Amino acid sequence: MKIEELNYGDLIEIEWIDADQGTGWTTLVDVLEEEPDLKCRSVGYFMFSTEKYIVAAVTIGVKDPQDVNGVWHIPRCWFQSCRKL
């Protein structure tokens, strides 16, 4: 499904690639050998999209759907696919 076909409040499952960050000391050899699994799948309510981001929320209000919680800004270049649930 194309992001442009979604409307505010649509429940979606989105697949995307995340960034990774390590903490603590390591070696260049270990970093070069590392192959982190960065694929993610998230479910939430579509809010809107721009040229740079896809914006969704974990929760939207029942009385006022413009009240939102748990907002994500997923960079477009990290986006893989989505489907409406």
C-alpha positions as CSV (number, residue, x, y, z in Angstrom):
1,M,0.0,0.0,0.0
2,K,1.2,3.5,-0.7
3,I,1.5,6.0,2.1
4,E,-0.4,8.5,0.0
5,E,-3.5,6.3,0.1
6,L,-3.8,6.5,3.9
7,N,-6.0,8.8,6.0
8,Y,-5.5,10.2,9.5
9,G,-6.4,7.5,12.1
10,D,-6.0,4.5,9.8
11,L,-4.6,1.6,11.7
12,I,-1.4,0.4,10.0
13,E,1.4,-2.1,10.2
14,I,4.6,-0.5,9.0
15,E,7.9,-2.3,8.2
16,W,11.0,-0.2,8.5
17,I,14.8,-0.3,9.1
18,D,15.9,1.2,12.4
19,A,19.3,2.6,13.4
20,D,21.6,0.8,15.8
21,Q,23.8,2.1,18.6
22,G,26.2,0.3,20.7
23,T,27.5,1.2,24.2
24,G,30.7,0.4,25.8
25,W,34.1,-0.3,24.3
26,T,34.6,-2.5,21.3
27,T,37.1,-3.1,18.5
28,L,37.0,-2.1,14.9
29,V,37.3,-5.9,14.0
30,D,34.1,-6.6,16.1
31,V,32.2,-3.7,14.5
32,L,33.2,-4.8,11.0
33,E,32.0,-8.4,11.7
34,E,28.7,-7.3,13.3
35,E,25.6,-7.7,11.2
36,P,22.7,-6.3,13.3
37,D,19.1,-7.2,12.4
38,L,17.6,-3.7,12.0
39,K,14.3,-4.8,10.5
40,C,11.3,-3.6,12.5
41,R,7.5,-4.0,12.3
42,S,5.3,-1.6,14.2
43,V,1.5,-1.1,14.5
44,G,-0.1,2.3,15.1
45,Y,-2.4,5.0,13.8
46,F,-1.3,6.9,10.7
47,M,-1.2,10.6,11.3
48,F,0.4,12.2,8.2
49,S,3.5,12.0,6.0
50,T,5.9,14.6,4.6
51,E,8.7,14.3,2.1
52,K,11.0,13.4,5.0
53,Y,8.9,11.5,7.5
54,I,6.0,9.1,8.1
55,V,4.3,10.1,11.3
56,A,2.2,7.7,13.3
57,A,1.0,7.3,16.9
58,V,0.6,4.4,19.3
59,T,-2.6,5.8,20.8
60,I,-5.2,8.3,19.6
61,G,-8.0,9.8,21.7
62,V,-11.6,8.5,21.4
63,K,-13.3,11.8,22.4
64,D,-10.7,13.9,20.5
65,P,-8.7,12.0,17.9
66,Q,-6.3,14.9,17.7
67,D,-5.0,13.9,21.2
68,V,-2.2,11.5,20.6
69,N,0.5,9.6,22.5
70,G,3.6,7.7,21.5
71,V,4.3,9.5,18.3
72,W,6.9,8.2,15.8
73,H,8.7,10.0,13.1
74,I,10.1,7.4,10.7
75,P,12.4,8.8,8.1
76,R,11.1,8.0,4.6
77,C,14.5,6.5,3.7
78,W,14.0,3.9,6.5
79,F,10.5,3.0,5.3
80,Q,10.1,-0.5,3.7
81,S,6.3,-1.1,3.4
82,C,3.0,-0.8,5.1
83,R,-0.4,-2.3,5.2
84,K,-3.7,-1.1,6.5
85,L,-5.2,-3.3,9.2
